Amino acid sequence: MNHAPMRLLDFQRQTEDQMRARARAFHEELRRRRSVRHFSTDPVPLDVLQTCIATAATAPSGAHKQPWTFVLITDLELKQRIREGAEQEERAFYSGRAGPRWLQDLEPLDTDAHKPMLEEAPALIAVMAHRTGADRADRHYYVSESVGIAVGFLLAALHQAGLASLTHTPSPMGFLAQILDRPDNERAYLLIPVGYPADGCEVPEISRKALDEVLVTR
């Protein structure tokens, strides 16, 4: 059996007090993150976005296939086309695809079929999942799980860098791969508007489940 070349792990063990402090600081930072639907049109540094995407690409993946592409979009005309495609799907969703209970659950969250943030945000990141390699012969494994982990890295990196973001999933998203001219082995996984919140931006007043509701210790 052929093994990959090996090297020593770069790992710095922390004291227990350091671990607690780092865990608390990271938790406090991430608990401030909120999904933003009202963006300033002010531009953001592209190199910051590129570094955040590089962070996302460090995520683990099934058999190390790295089944993702991140398309960084700042072109105004392209953003307009994406908004038009997304709103077409969203109108169908809100007028029939979603059942009454789904719409009821969405009602408090300030969301409807209108998606101006797709034009207002200075950048969009389209996350594409690779079903196979480009030649179709290269099989990929645990694609949704792998790309989901990478998106988690990306959202944390964007927040840590001082940027607001939104996870947007118009369904179906076939229009996105078509507009972006992506190859057939890729499918649209997620669309992320990124930027600064608009002045006076408000977000829904929501609460998160308590730790004892989400943690089971055995």
Residue frames as a rotation matrix with the C-alpha (Angstrom) as fourth column:
MET 1
0.577 0.816 0.000 0.00
0.816 -0.577 0.000 0.00
0.000 0.000 -1.000 0.00
ASN 2
-0.367 -0.683 0.631 1.29
0.654 -0.672 -0.347 3.46
0.661 0.286 0.694 -0.92
HIS 3
0.306 0.408 -0.861 1.20
0.913 -0.381 0.144 5.99
-0.269 -0.830 -0.489 1.91
ALA 4
0.826 -0.009 0.563 1.31
0.198 -0.931 -0.306 9.76
0.527 0.365 -0.767 1.67
PRO 5
-0.308 -0.950 0.055 4.57
0.366 -0.172 -0.915 11.39
0.878 -0.261 0.401 2.79
MET 6
0.629 0.513 -0.584 4.46
0.703 -0.054 0.709 12.14
0.332 -0.857 -0.395 6.51
ARG 7
-0.336 -0.712 0.617 5.75
0.111 -0.680 -0.724 15.06
0.935 -0.175 0.308 8.59
LEU 8
-0.750 0.017 -0.661 5.64
0.660 0.086 -0.747 16.08
0.044 -0.996 -0.076 12.23
LEU 9
0.285 0.945 0.159 2.41
0.858 -0.325 0.397 17.71
0.427 0.023 -0.904 13.36
ASP 10
-0.747 -0.402 0.529 2.61
0.180 -0.889 -0.421 21.46
0.640 -0.220 0.737 14.05
PHE 11
0.407 0.894 -0.188 0.65
0.353 0.036 0.935 21.57
0.843 -0.447 -0.301 17.32
GLN 12
-0.661 -0.580 0.476 1.12
-0.192 -0.483 -0.855 23.73
0.726 -0.656 0.207 20.38
ARG 13
-0.073 0.621 -0.781 -0.35
0.777 0.526 0.346 22.29
0.626 -0.581 -0.520 23.54
GLN 14
-0.127 0.144 0.981 -1.95
-0.323 -0.941 0.096 24.89
0.938 -0.305 0.166 25.81
THR 15
-0.998 -0.060 -0.008 -2.29
-0.007 0.241 -0.971 24.96
0.060 -0.969 -0.241 29.57
GLU 16
-0.386 0.917 -0.100 -5.78
0.920 0.391 0.037 24.32
0.073 -0.077 -0.994 30.86
ASP 17
0.002 0.361 -0.933 -6.17
0.445 -0.836 -0.322 28.00
-0.896 -0.414 -0.162 31.76
GLN 18
-0.741 -0.314 -0.594 -5.09
-0.367 -0.551 0.750 29.00
-0.563 0.773 0.293 28.25
MET 19
-0.882 0.455 0.124 -7.54
0.410 0.610 0.678 26.53
0.233 0.649 -0.724 26.75
ARG 20
-0.090 0.896 -0.435 -10.40
0.937 -0.072 -0.342 27.92
-0.338 -0.438 -0.833 28.82
ALA 21
-0.151 -0.021 -0.988 -9.52
0.057 -0.998 0.013 31.51
-0.987 -0.054 0.152 27.95
ARG 22
-0.919 -0.235 -0.317 -9.20
-0.295 -0.126 0.947 30.78
-0.263 0.964 0.047 24.24
ALA 23
-0.693 0.717 0.081 -12.45
0.690 0.627 0.362 28.77
0.209 0.306 -0.929 24.18
ARG 24
0.035 0.723 -0.689 -14.34
0.770 -0.460 -0.443 31.53
-0.637 -0.515 -0.573 26.02
ALA 25
-0.395 -0.250 -0.884 -12.94
-0.200 -0.916 0.348 34.28
-0.897 0.314 0.312 23.79
PHE 26
-0.997 0.020 -0.074 -13.84
-0.067 0.247 0.967 32.41
0.037 0.969 -0.244 20.61
HIS 27
-0.410 0.905 -0.113 -17.32
0.911 0.413 0.001 31.63
0.047 -0.103 -0.994 21.92
GLU 28
0.004 0.407 -0.913 -17.92
0.476 -0.804 -0.356 35.26
-0.879 -0.434 -0.197 22.89
GLU 29
-0.689 -0.322 -0.650 -16.78
-0.369 -0.616 0.696 36.42
-0.624 0.719 0.306 19.44
LEU 30
-0.957 0.286 -0.041 -18.87
0.112 0.502 0.858 33.92
0.266 0.816 -0.513 17.48
ARG 31
-0.352 0.885 -0.305 -22.01
0.896 0.224 -0.383 34.40
-0.271 -0.408 -0.872 19.59
ARG 32
-0.249 0.206 -0.946 -22.06
-0.019 -0.978 -0.208 38.01
-0.968 -0.034 0.247 18.36
ARG 33
-0.982 -0.164 -0.090 -22.30
-0.091 0.001 0.996 36.88
-0.164 0.986 -0.016 14.75
ARG 34
-0.061 0.994 0.085 -25.71
0.025 0.087 -0.996 37.43
-0.998 -0.059 -0.030 13.16
SER 35
-0.351 0.080 0.933 -27.07
0.914 0.245 0.323 36.91
-0.203 0.966 -0.159 9.68
VAL 36
-0.438 0.094 -0.894 -27.36
0.021 -0.993 -0.115 40.32
-0.899 -0.069 0.433 8.03
ARG 37
-0.010 0.531 0.847 -29.86
0.937 0.301 -0.177 41.18
-0.349 0.792 -0.500 5.29
HIS 38
0.954 0.286 0.084 -29.18
0.298 -0.912 -0.283 44.93
-0.004 0.295 -0.956 5.07
PHE 39
0.178 -0.983 0.043 -25.75
0.932 0.183 0.312 45.80
-0.315 -0.015 0.949 3.70
SER 40
0.389 -0.271 -0.880 -23.81
-0.239 -0.953 0.188 48.98
-0.890 0.138 -0.436 3.08
THR 41
0.979 -0.068 0.192 -22.60
0.203 0.254 -0.946 49.34
0.015 0.965 0.262 -0.49
ASP 42
0.545 -0.839 -0.007 -19.14
-0.798 -0.521 0.302 50.37
-0.257 -0.159 -0.953 0.78
PRO 43
0.512 -0.415 -0.752 -16.42
-0.363 0.689 -0.627 48.21
0.779 0.594 0.202 -0.80
VAL 44
0.856 -0.309 0.416 -14.44
-0.295 0.369 0.881 45.77
-0.425 -0.877 0.224 1.32
PRO 45
-0.043 -0.959 -0.281 -10.78
-0.920 -0.072 0.384 44.77
-0.389 0.275 -0.879 0.87
LEU 46
0.668 0.318 -0.673 -10.61
-0.639 0.708 -0.299 41.93
0.382 0.630 0.676 -1.64
ASP 47
-0.314 -0.856 -0.409 -7.44
-0.410 0.511 -0.755 40.55
0.856 -0.070 -0.512 -0.08
VAL 48
-0.615 0.196 0.763 -9.33
-0.752 0.145 -0.643 40.08
-0.237 -0.970 0.058 3.20
LEU 49
0.517 0.856 -0.005 -12.01
-0.791 0.476 -0.384 38.09
-0.326 0.203 0.923 1.38
GLN 50
0.422 -0.437 -0.794 -9.34
-0.517 0.603 -0.607 36.04
0.744 0.667 0.029 -0.36
THR 51
-0.687 -0.694 0.216 -7.66
-0.549 0.302 -0.779 35.25
0.476 -0.654 -0.588 2.96
CYS 52
-0.223 0.696 0.683 -10.99
-0.816 0.250 -0.521 34.17
-0.533 -0.673 0.512 4.46
ILE 53
0.751 0.460 -0.474 -11.59
-0.655 0.609 -0.447 31.89
0.083 0.646 0.759 1.47
ALA 54
-0.100 -0.866 -0.490 -8.06
-0.495 0.471 -0.731 30.49
0.863 0.169 -0.475 1.91
THR 55
-0.679 -0.061 0.732 -9.03
-0.724 0.217 -0.654 29.73
-0.119 -0.974 -0.191 5.51
ALA 56
0.388 0.903 0.187 -12.17
-0.804 0.430 -0.410 27.91
-0.450 0.009 0.893 4.34
ALA 57
0.626 -0.175 -0.760 -10.04
-0.562 0.575 -0.595 25.82
0.541 0.799 0.262 2.00
THR 58
-0.559 -0.812 0.170 -8.05
-0.700 0.351 -0.622 24.47
0.446 -0.467 -0.764 4.97
ALA 59
0.205 0.739 0.642 -11.11
-0.945 0.320 -0.066 22.48
-0.254 -0.593 0.764 6.08
PRO 60
-0.709 -0.375 0.597 -10.93
-0.274 0.927 0.256 18.69
-0.650 0.018 -0.760 6.24
SER 61
0.102 0.743 -0.662 -12.70
-0.987 -0.008 -0.161 16.75
-0.125 0.669 0.732 3.51
GLY 62
0.727 0.285 0.625 -13.60
-0.279 0.954 -0.110 13.17
-0.627 -0.094 0.773 2.63
ALA 63
0.564 -0.610 0.557 -10.46
0.748 0.662 -0.032 11.38
-0.349 0.435 0.830 1.36
HIS 64
-0.142 -0.631 -0.763 -8.88
0.260 -0.767 0.587 14.86
-0.955 -0.115 0.273 1.13
LYS 65
-0.147 0.163 0.976 -10.64
0.983 0.136 0.125 15.51
-0.112 0.977 -0.181 -2.18
GLN 66
-0.670 -0.115 -0.733 -11.30
0.243 -0.968 -0.070 19.19
-0.701 -0.225 0.677 -1.29
PRO 67
-0.482 0.525 0.702 -14.55
0.876 0.310 0.369 19.17
-0.024 0.793 -0.609 -3.30
TRP 68
0.451 0.647 -0.615 -15.18
0.654 -0.708 -0.265 22.91
-0.607 -0.283 -0.742 -3.43
THR 69
-0.496 -0.503 0.707 -14.79
0.770 -0.631 0.092 26.06
0.400 0.590 0.701 -5.46
PHE 70
0.064 0.455 -0.888 -15.44
0.703 -0.652 -0.283 29.54
-0.708 -0.606 -0.362 -4.05
VAL 71
-0.170 -0.043 0.984 -16.49
0.889 -0.437 0.134 32.08
0.425 0.898 0.113 -6.69
LEU 72
-0.342 -0.042 -0.939 -15.88
0.642 -0.740 -0.201 35.65
-0.686 -0.672 0.280 -5.50
ILE 73
-0.082 0.488 0.869 -18.25
0.939 -0.254 0.232 38.05
0.334 0.835 -0.437 -7.27
THR 74
-0.369 -0.034 -0.929 -17.99
0.516 -0.839 -0.174 41.85
-0.773 -0.543 0.327 -7.21
ASP 75
-0.967 -0.004 0.254 -19.13
0.234 -0.408 0.883 42.70
0.100 0.913 0.395 -10.75
LEU 76
-0.667 0.733 -0.132 -22.31
-0.445 -0.534 -0.718 44.81
-0.597 -0.421 0.683 -10.58
GLU 77
-0.154 0.621 -0.768 -23.92
-0.958 0.095 0.269 43.34
0.240 0.778 0.581 -13.69
LEU 78
-0.555 -0.113 -0.824 -23.24
-0.088 0.993 -0.077 39.80
0.827 0.029 -0.561 -12.52
LYS 79
-0.963 0.229 -0.140 -24.71
0.163 0.082 -0.983 40.53
-0.214 -0.970 -0.117 -9.10
GLN 80
-0.422 0.850 -0.316 -27.82
-0.815 -0.508 -0.280 41.93
-0.399 0.139 0.907 -10.77
ARG 81
-0.171 0.326 -0.930 -28.26
-0.701 0.623 0.348 38.77
0.692 0.711 0.122 -12.85
ILE 82
-0.810 -0.156 -0.565 -27.82
0.234 0.798 -0.556 36.63
0.538 -0.582 -0.610 -9.75
ARG 83
-0.825 0.564 -0.025 -30.42
-0.237 -0.386 -0.891 38.66
-0.512 -0.730 0.453 -7.89
GLU 84
-0.195 0.786 -0.586 -32.88
-0.981 -0.150 0.126 38.27
0.011 0.599 0.800 -10.79
GLY 85
-0.319 0.022 -0.948 -32.33
-0.319 0.939 0.129 34.50
0.892 0.344 -0.293 -10.86
ALA 86
-0.944 -0.074 -0.323 -32.62
0.267 0.405 -0.874 34.16
0.195 -0.911 -0.363 -7.10
GLU 87
-0.693 0.718 -0.064 -35.78
-0.502 -0.544 -0.672 36.26
-0.518 -0.433 0.738 -6.87
GLN 88
-0.194 0.616 -0.764 -37.44
-0.846 0.290 0.448 34.22
0.497 0.733 0.465 -9.59
GLU 89
-0.455 -0.019 -0.890 -36.91
0.199 0.972 -0.123 31.05
0.868 -0.233 -0.439 -7.53
GLU 90
-0.975 0.054 -0.217 -37.86
0.205 -0.165 -0.965 32.82
-0.088 -0.985 0.150 -4.31
ARG 91
-0.512 0.847 -0.142 -41.17
-0.856 -0.517 0.003 34.04
-0.070 0.123 0.990 -5.74
ALA 92
-0.037 0.463 -0.886 -42.03
-0.449 0.784 0.429 30.46
0.893 0.413 0.179 -6.65
PHE 93
-0.709 -0.307 -0.635 -40.98
0.385 0.585 -0.714 29.36
0.590 -0.751 -0.297 -3.16
TYR 94
-0.949 0.296 -0.109 -43.06
-0.059 -0.505 -0.861 31.92
-0.310 -0.811 0.497 -1.26
SER 95
-0.356 0.867 -0.350 -46.08
-0.929 -0.369 0.031 31.56
-0.103 0.336 0.936 -3.54
GLY 96
0.586 0.702 -0.405 -46.38
-0.748 0.660 0.063 27.78
0.312 0.266 0.912 -3.48
ARG 97
0.034 -0.626 -0.779 -43.33
-0.147 0.768 -0.624 25.61
0.988 0.136 -0.066 -2.87
ALA 98
-0.920 -0.376 0.108 -43.17
-0.132 0.038 -0.990 26.36
0.369 -0.926 -0.085 0.83
GLY 99
-0.203 0.873 -0.443 -45.98
0.716 0.441 0.540 25.03
0.667 -0.208 -0.715 2.96
PRO 100
0.564 0.542 0.623 -47.92
0.015 -0.761 0.648 27.21
0.826 -0.356 -0.438 5.42
ARG 101
0.908 -0.235 -0.348 -45.88
0.391 0.172 0.904 26.01
-0.153 -0.957 0.248 8.43
TRP 102
-0.041 -0.975 0.219 -42.59
0.998 -0.032 0.045 26.85
-0.037 0.221 0.975 6.72
LEU 103
-0.165 0.042 0.985 -43.79
0.412 -0.905 0.108 30.35
0.896 0.424 0.132 5.87
GLN 104
0.848 0.512 0.138 -45.06
0.051 -0.339 0.939 30.77
0.527 -0.789 -0.314 9.42
ASP 105
0.621 -0.684 -0.383 -41.65
0.713 0.291 0.638 29.84
-0.325 -0.669 0.668 10.80
LEU 106
-0.306 -0.777 0.550 -39.93
0.929 -0.369 -0.004 32.31
0.206 0.510 0.835 8.46
GLU 107
0.483 0.657 0.579 -42.26
0.604 -0.729 0.323 35.22
0.634 0.194 -0.749 9.19
PRO 108
0.926 -0.085 -0.368 -40.38
0.256 -0.575 0.777 36.60
-0.278 -0.814 -0.511 12.26
LEU 109
0.204 -0.976 0.077 -37.01
0.674 0.197 0.712 36.55
-0.710 -0.093 0.698 10.47
ASP 110
0.308 -0.073 -0.949 -37.40
-0.336 -0.941 -0.037 39.54
-0.890 0.330 -0.315 8.12
THR 111
-0.804 -0.582 0.119 -37.20
-0.121 0.357 0.926 37.48
-0.582 0.730 -0.358 4.94
ASP 112
0.426 0.904 0.023 -39.32
-0.150 0.095 -0.984 37.40
-0.892 0.416 0.176 1.80
ALA 113
0.596 -0.139 0.791 -38.90
0.712 0.546 -0.441 36.94
-0.370 0.826 0.424 -1.95
HIS 114
0.914 -0.285 0.289 -37.13
-0.079 -0.823 -0.563 40.30
0.399 0.491 -0.774 -2.40
LYS 115
0.603 -0.772 -0.202 -33.33
0.742 0.450 0.497 39.99
-0.293 -0.450 0.844 -2.17
PRO 116
0.946 -0.232 0.226 -31.82
-0.097 -0.868 -0.486 43.47
0.309 0.438 -0.844 -2.60
MET 117
0.613 -0.753 0.239 -28.81
-0.417 -0.051 0.907 42.39
-0.671 -0.656 -0.345 -0.54
LEU 118
0.425 -0.455 0.782 -27.58
0.665 0.743 0.071 40.40
-0.614 0.490 0.619 -3.54
GLU 119
0.465 -0.277 0.841 -26.89
0.643 -0.547 -0.536 43.69
0.609 0.790 -0.077 -5.29
GLU 120
0.862 -0.050 0.504 -26.19
-0.289 -0.866 0.409 45.92
0.416 -0.498 -0.761 -2.28
ALA 121
0.742 -0.646 0.178 -23.53
0.106 0.376 0.921 43.76
-0.662 -0.664 0.347 -0.65
PRO 122
0.373 -0.650 -0.662 -20.15
-0.838 -0.543 0.061 44.63
-0.399 0.532 -0.747 -2.18
ALA 123
-0.639 -0.618 -0.457 -19.28
-0.746 0.642 0.175 40.97
0.186 0.453 -0.872 -2.67
LEU 124
0.678 0.715 0.170 -20.97
-0.731 0.680 0.060 37.61
-0.073 -0.165 0.984 -3.09
ILE 125
-0.610 -0.786 0.105 -19.27
-0.765 0.618 0.179 34.29
-0.206 0.029 -0.978 -2.50
ALA 126
0.553 0.734 -0.395 -20.85
-0.807 0.589 -0.034 31.40
0.208 0.338 0.918 -4.38
VAL 127
-0.336 -0.614 0.714 -19.83
-0.739 0.642 0.205 28.09
-0.584 -0.459 -0.670 -2.85
MET 128
0.364 0.384 -0.849 -19.79
-0.864 0.480 -0.153 25.29
0.348 0.789 0.506 -5.42
ALA 129
0.205 -0.219 0.954 -19.66
-0.572 0.764 0.298 21.61
-0.794 -0.607 0.031 -4.45
HIS 130
-0.366 -0.424 -0.829 -17.85
-0.919 0.305 0.250 19.15
0.147 0.853 -0.501 -6.70
ARG 131
0.696 0.652 0.300 -19.79
-0.674 0.737 -0.038 15.96
-0.245 -0.176 0.953 -7.23
THR 132
0.752 -0.571 0.328 -16.76
0.610 0.792 -0.020 14.44
-0.249 0.215 0.944 -8.96
GLY 133
-0.275 -0.881 -0.385 -13.42
0.339 -0.464 0.819 15.59
-0.900 0.094 0.426 -10.33
ALA 134
-0.091 0.216 -0.972 -13.37
-0.677 -0.729 -0.099 17.61
-0.730 0.649 0.213 -13.53
ASP 135
-0.701 -0.254 -0.666 -12.81
-0.695 0.454 0.558 14.45
0.161 0.854 -0.495 -15.62
ARG 136
0.318 0.947 0.036 -15.74
-0.896 0.287 0.339 12.64
0.311 -0.140 0.940 -13.92
ALA 137
0.296 -0.260 -0.919 -13.46
0.033 0.965 -0.262 9.66
0.955 0.047 0.294 -13.21
ASP 138
-0.788 -0.615 0.029 -12.22
0.053 -0.114 -0.992 11.08
0.613 -0.781 0.122 -9.89
ARG 139
0.152 0.907 -0.392 -14.77
0.556 0.249 0.793 10.08
0.817 -0.339 -0.467 -7.27
HIS 140
-0.605 -0.261 0.752 -15.53
-0.398 -0.719 -0.570 12.40
0.690 -0.644 0.331 -4.34
TYR 141
-0.311 0.390 -0.867 -16.80
0.676 0.731 0.087 11.34
0.668 -0.560 -0.491 -0.93
TYR 142
0.037 0.392 -0.919 -18.94
0.958 -0.277 -0.079 13.00
-0.286 -0.877 -0.386 1.76
VAL 143
-0.499 -0.289 0.817 -19.26
0.677 -0.719 0.159 16.07
0.541 0.632 0.554 -0.44
SER 144
0.404 0.734 0.546 -22.08
0.172 -0.647 0.743 17.82
0.898 -0.206 -0.388 1.45
GLU 145
0.844 -0.119 -0.522 -20.42
0.532 0.076 0.843 17.19
-0.061 -0.990 0.127 4.80
SER 146
-0.128 -0.992 0.006 -17.02
0.971 -0.124 0.204 18.38
-0.202 0.032 0.979 3.55
VAL 147
-0.430 0.015 0.903 -18.35
0.490 -0.836 0.247 21.56
0.758 0.549 0.352 1.94
GLY 148
0.677 0.731 0.088 -20.49
0.272 -0.359 0.893 22.27
0.684 -0.581 -0.442 5.00
ILE 149
0.506 -0.588 -0.631 -17.40
0.796 0.036 0.605 22.18
-0.332 -0.808 0.486 7.22
ALA 150
-0.519 -0.738 0.431 -15.59
0.850 -0.496 0.176 24.54
0.085 0.458 0.885 4.83
VAL 151
0.018 0.619 0.785 -18.53
0.325 -0.746 0.581 26.96
0.946 0.244 -0.214 4.92
GLY 152
0.852 0.256 -0.457 -18.40
0.494 -0.104 0.863 26.94
0.174 -0.961 -0.216 8.72
PHE 153
-0.073 -0.957 -0.279 -14.73
0.913 -0.176 0.367 27.88
-0.400 -0.229 0.887 8.56
LEU 154
-0.533 -0.139 0.835 -15.57
0.672 -0.669 0.317 30.63
0.514 0.730 0.450 6.05
LEU 155
0.477 0.795 0.374 -18.36
0.334 -0.558 0.760 32.20
0.813 -0.238 -0.532 8.11
ALA 156
0.738 -0.271 -0.618 -16.17
0.626 -0.068 0.777 32.22
-0.253 -0.960 0.120 11.22
ALA 157
-0.327 -0.935 0.135 -13.26
0.909 -0.272 0.316 33.74
-0.259 0.226 0.939 9.27
LEU 158
-0.248 0.309 0.918 -15.44
0.550 -0.735 0.396 36.48
0.798 0.603 0.012 7.76
HIS 159
0.813 0.582 -0.004 -16.81
0.304 -0.419 0.856 37.42
0.497 -0.697 -0.517 11.17
GLN 160
0.468 -0.723 -0.509 -13.37
0.766 0.044 0.642 37.35
-0.441 -0.690 0.574 12.76
ALA 161
-0.493 -0.686 0.535 -12.14
0.868 -0.435 0.241 39.69
0.067 0.583 0.810 10.02
GLY 162
-0.683 0.269 -0.679 -14.88
0.147 -0.860 -0.489 42.22
-0.715 -0.434 0.548 10.82
LEU 163
-0.853 0.392 -0.343 -17.36
-0.456 -0.246 0.855 41.47
0.251 0.886 0.389 8.05
ALA 164
-0.200 0.878 0.435 -21.06
-0.585 0.250 -0.772 40.64
-0.786 -0.409 0.464 8.06
SER 165
-0.915 -0.104 -0.390 -22.51
-0.382 0.535 0.753 37.81
0.131 0.838 -0.529 5.99
LEU 166
0.077 0.965 0.249 -25.67
-0.855 0.193 -0.482 35.92
-0.513 -0.176 0.840 5.15
THR 167
-0.868 -0.223 0.443 -26.20
0.002 0.892 0.453 32.31
-0.496 0.394 -0.774 4.10
HIS 168
-0.053 0.843 -0.535 -28.63
-0.817 -0.345 -0.463 32.36
-0.575 0.413 0.707 1.19
THR 169
-0.850 -0.210 0.483 -30.02
-0.002 0.918 0.396 29.20
-0.526 0.335 -0.781 -0.40
PRO 170
-0.029 0.836 -0.548 -32.58
-0.922 -0.234 -0.309 29.88
-0.386 0.496 0.778 -3.12
SER 171
-0.701 -0.197 0.685 -33.88
-0.095 0.978 0.184 26.50
-0.706 0.064 -0.705 -4.20
PRO 172
0.641 -0.712 0.287 -33.25
0.717 0.689 0.108 25.18
-0.274 0.137 0.952 -6.75
MET 173
0.470 -0.573 -0.671 -29.95
-0.180 -0.807 0.563 26.93
-0.864 -0.143 -0.482 -7.47
GLY 174
0.233 -0.371 0.899 -29.24
0.827 0.562 0.018 25.64
-0.512 0.739 0.438 -10.96
PHE 175
0.905 0.171 0.389 -29.41
0.368 -0.776 -0.513 29.22
0.214 0.607 -0.765 -12.26
LEU 176
0.779 -0.620 -0.093 -26.28
-0.386 -0.592 0.707 30.11
-0.493 -0.515 -0.701 -10.28
ALA 177
-0.018 -0.795 0.607 -23.98
0.296 0.575 0.763 27.57
-0.955 0.194 0.225 -11.92
GLN 178
0.339 0.224 0.914 -25.35
0.934 0.038 -0.355 28.66
-0.114 0.974 -0.197 -15.29
ILE 179
0.992 0.056 0.111 -24.79
0.068 -0.993 -0.101 32.39
0.104 0.108 -0.989 -14.67
LEU 180
0.538 -0.838 0.089 -21.29
-0.573 -0.286 0.768 31.75
-0.618 -0.464 -0.634 -13.35
ASP 181
0.603 -0.251 -0.757 -20.49
-0.676 0.342 -0.653 29.34
0.423 0.906 0.036 -16.20
ARG 182
-0.080 -0.595 0.800 -19.33
-0.881 0.418 0.223 26.59
-0.467 -0.687 -0.558 -13.87
PRO 183
-0.709 -0.267 -0.653 -18.49
-0.607 0.702 0.372 23.09
0.359 0.660 -0.660 -15.16
ASP 184
0.129 0.892 -0.433 -20.99
-0.519 0.433 0.737 20.24
0.845 0.129 0.519 -15.04
ASN 185
-0.149 -0.229 -0.962 -19.32
0.532 0.801 -0.274 18.50
0.834 -0.552 0.002 -12.11
GLU 186
-0.976 -0.184 -0.119 -20.10
0.202 -0.547 -0.812 21.44
0.084 -0.816 0.571 -9.82
ARG 187
0.037 0.995 0.093 -23.42
0.725 -0.090 0.683 22.29
0.688 0.042 -0.724 -8.20
ALA 188
-0.275 -0.063 0.959 -24.32
-0.344 -0.925 -0.159 25.44
0.898 -0.374 0.233 -6.31
TYR 189
-0.372 0.035 -0.927 -24.21
0.733 0.624 -0.271 24.77
0.569 -0.781 -0.258 -2.56
LEU 190
0.288 0.363 -0.886 -24.62
0.859 -0.508 0.071 28.22
-0.424 -0.781 -0.458 -0.99
LEU 191
0.081 -0.228 0.970 -24.56
0.584 -0.778 -0.231 31.93
0.807 0.586 0.070 -1.82
ILE 192
0.162 -0.146 -0.976 -23.03
0.959 -0.211 0.191 34.28
-0.234 -0.966 0.106 0.75
PRO 193
0.597 0.000 0.803 -23.46
0.265 -0.944 -0.197 38.07
0.757 0.331 -0.563 0.52
VAL 194
0.149 -0.667 -0.730 -20.57
0.987 0.060 0.146 39.75
-0.054 -0.743 0.667 2.39
GLY 195
-0.089 -0.279 0.956 -19.86
0.370 -0.900 -0.229 43.30
0.925 0.334 0.183 3.48
TYR 196
-0.989 -0.140 -0.047 -20.50
0.105 -0.449 -0.887 45.84
0.103 -0.883 0.459 6.22
PRO 197
-0.220 0.960 -0.174 -23.95
0.942 0.162 -0.295 46.18
-0.255 -0.229 -0.939 7.79
ALA 198
-0.085 0.315 0.945 -25.95
0.518 -0.796 0.312 49.16
0.851 0.516 -0.095 6.58
ASP 199
-0.916 -0.162 0.367 -26.17
-0.172 -0.669 -0.723 52.11
0.362 -0.725 0.586 8.96
GLY 200
-0.360 0.806 0.470 -28.92
-0.919 -0.218 -0.329 51.40
-0.163 -0.550 0.819 11.46
CYS 201
-0.389 0.174 -0.904 -29.05
-0.420 0.841 0.343 47.73
0.820 0.513 -0.254 10.46
GLU 202
-0.068 0.442 0.895 -31.44
-0.968 0.188 -0.166 45.75
-0.241 -0.877 0.415 12.63
VAL 203
-0.717 -0.123 -0.686 -31.66
-0.320 0.933 0.167 41.99
0.619 0.339 -0.708 13.08
PRO 204
0.334 0.915 -0.224 -34.45
-0.187 0.297 0.936 39.88
0.924 -0.271 0.271 14.57
GLU 205
-0.205 -0.291 0.934 -34.46
-0.967 -0.090 -0.240 39.59
0.154 -0.952 -0.263 18.36
ILE 206
0.588 0.336 -0.736 -33.94
-0.321 0.932 0.169 35.86
0.743 0.137 0.655 18.75
SER 207
0.306 -0.497 0.812 -32.48
-0.894 0.145 0.425 33.56
-0.329 -0.856 -0.400 21.39
ARG 208
-0.216 -0.459 -0.862 -30.42
-0.661 0.718 -0.218 30.42
0.719 0.522 -0.458 21.10
LYS 209
0.713 0.455 -0.533 -31.07
-0.004 0.764 0.645 27.13
0.701 -0.458 0.547 22.80
ALA 210
0.590 -0.490 0.642 -29.41
-0.793 -0.199 0.576 26.71
-0.155 -0.849 -0.506 26.17
LEU 211
-0.384 -0.862 -0.332 -26.37
-0.890 0.441 -0.115 24.47
0.246 0.251 -0.936 26.33
ASP 212
-0.704 0.106 0.702 -28.26
-0.336 0.821 -0.461 21.76
-0.625 -0.560 -0.543 28.20
GLU 213
0.462 0.887 -0.012 -30.71
-0.375 0.183 -0.909 21.62
-0.804 0.424 0.417 25.28
VAL 214
0.765 -0.209 -0.609 -28.01
-0.606 0.084 -0.791 20.88
0.217 0.974 -0.063 22.69
LEU 215
-0.316 -0.945 -0.084 -25.37
-0.782 0.309 -0.541 19.02
0.537 -0.106 -0.837 24.71
VAL 216
0.889 0.457 -0.004 -25.65
-0.384 0.751 0.538 15.43
0.249 -0.477 0.843 25.91
THR 217
-0.181 -0.968 0.176 -22.80
-0.924 0.106 -0.368 14.07
0.337 -0.229 -0.913 28.06
ARG 218
0.825 0.452 -0.340 -22.52
-0.363 0.884 0.295 10.32
0.434 -0.119 0.893 28.43
